[in-house]
Every structure is written in C-alpha cells, then in structure tokens.
C-alpha cells in the first residue's frame, strides 16, 4: 500500500508510471556525474567558444572514459550547448523593371559603401539618391551604421525634402531590420527590395557609387 492507501499497482496505473520505476532507488546525479561536471566546466572555462564535439574529443584525448551520450547529457544539463548561428532566411525578391518617373520623391535608392582608412580602420557610408532627378540627398559616414542610424538619416532628409513614395534597396541587415520596416510602414513608404546578388537592379545608385 502507498501513503494514500491505494495499492501500488493501481496508483502506478493512474499516474502512467511503471512499477519498476516506482521501486527504482533515487540516484543523486550531481554526485554521480561530479567528475564529468568538473572536467567540462574546467575545459569550457579555458575554451569558451568550443562546441560539444571539440570538448568530447579533447576529453577522450586526455584519457577520460565517458562516452558521448553521457557527456552530452551533462553538457545540456549545465546549459553549455550554444545556439547554432544561422543566416536569416530572406523572402522571395522579384525582379522589377527600372522604371523611373522624371520627378522628385518618386523613388529613392539607398545603398552602402565601405573603405579603409590609412591606419587600417574600416568605415562605411550610406548613400541616398533620388532616382527621378539624379540628386544625391545624403551621404552619411561612420565606422558603424546600424538601422537606427539609417532611419535618422532618412528622417533628416524627409524633414527638408518631403517623403518619398518608394525606396529601392538591397537586403542588408540594416535594411531588413524590424525597426526599419516599422518606420517605413508607419509613413506609407513602399519598399522595393532587389534580388540577392543582383546589384544591376539598383543600377542608378551603383553608378553613383562608382562615380
């Protein structure tokens, strides 16, 4: 009988628990895996960017007898498994004809350039071009130009020139950020993304960049 007065067989059936599991003695996994935990924490402290298989290979070379299944269980319990770095999947970008209305604020083109200073430090520029009148509206230069900085540049241009109907741009991380998409949606600006690896679809500002 159990503490509640039910037979063990009936209580295990109600809980979906096997009777062998009920009678199995409790194991202190922290004490049993103490050598594995000590070896892993010492190794990860010295090599913080190593993944599981590098740690496993190193411990095996050091003569440790633990197999990969036990090591992986302890590795996950210690929350040492790092997230895998993956690229953000882009939606399908359709090829669009370069139709330009000969009027201002119809379509602005946005693109980045980069170069290196004499001392070896890299810098970037974000260029904004009005395709309809072939006028450079802004060239912002800095060592870092995140999405917030691009928004600030566009807001400065909109303040004195007005809002564009559309923006033609590539798929850079600054230009597909949620903050940038929200800013354009709130102002009713259409975004015309070019297909990846097709700079000819943004030919006007590419020609400006080369000049």
Secondary structure as UniProt FT lines:
FT   TURN            3..4
FT   HELIX           8..15
FT   HELIX           19..23
FT   HELIX           29..32
FT   HELIX           34..46
FT   TURN            48..49
FT   HELIX           52..61
FT   TURN            62..63
FT   HELIX           68..77
FT   TURN            78..79
FT   TURN            104..105
FT   STRAND          107..116
FT   TURN            118..119
FT   STRAND          122..130
FT   TURN            131..134
FT   STRAND          135..142
FT   HELIX           147..161
FT   STRAND          166..169
FT   TURN            173..175
FT   HELIX           178..186
FT   TURN            187..188
FT   STRAND          190..193
FT   TURN            196..197
FT   HELIX           199..202
FT   HELIX           203..210
//
